[in-house]
Amino acid sequence: MIFQILNYRLWSNFLRILGIDPGLARVGYGVIDTSQGEQKMLDCGIIRTDPKQTEGERMVEIADDLNQLMMEWNPKLAAVEKFFFYRSSTTISVVQARGVVMMTLARFKVQTVEFPPMQIKMALTGSGKADKSDVLNAVMRELNLDHPPRPDDASDALAIALTGWFQR
């Protein structure tokens, strides 16, 4: 009985978070573990889709790759960037890809939180108008990284995961 109580206390502050930066061509992802006020990066990268495929095929690829990430890392929380609306020829495709991400997370019944870009910047730098280099520096500091995560979509996903932790 004492072991169970100690084990619960050790892991009660532990949380594995998956951060997602949605897109059609590239979906950034970052996985962090948090425990006792420290954060550690476990994995980051991108899901890249082939522009020669139809949009439907690209959506299936995003869902399949995200399924694999979910099974490999089993996060307890997912943090996803809310889409920032702007006029672009890719706006609808990006929103559709984000829908695939949200559906996949729901299928795994993982708690999901969403943050707009300004809130992510604010959580990491104290300013909602911070530039990418300020956010990258904050990610590196918080995760104690020697080198910047690449590509940028992966770094952004780690920033989103950290925001999920800070805003829990």
ABEGO torsion letter per residue (X at the ends): XAAAAAAAAAAAABBBBBBBBBBAABBBBBBBBBBGGBBBBABBEBBBBBAABBAAAAAAAAAAAAAAAAAAAGBABBBBBBBBBBBBAAAAAAAAAAAAAAAAAAAAGBBBBBBBAAAAAAAAAGBAABBAAAAAAAAAAAAGBABBBOBAAAAAAAAAAAAAAAAX
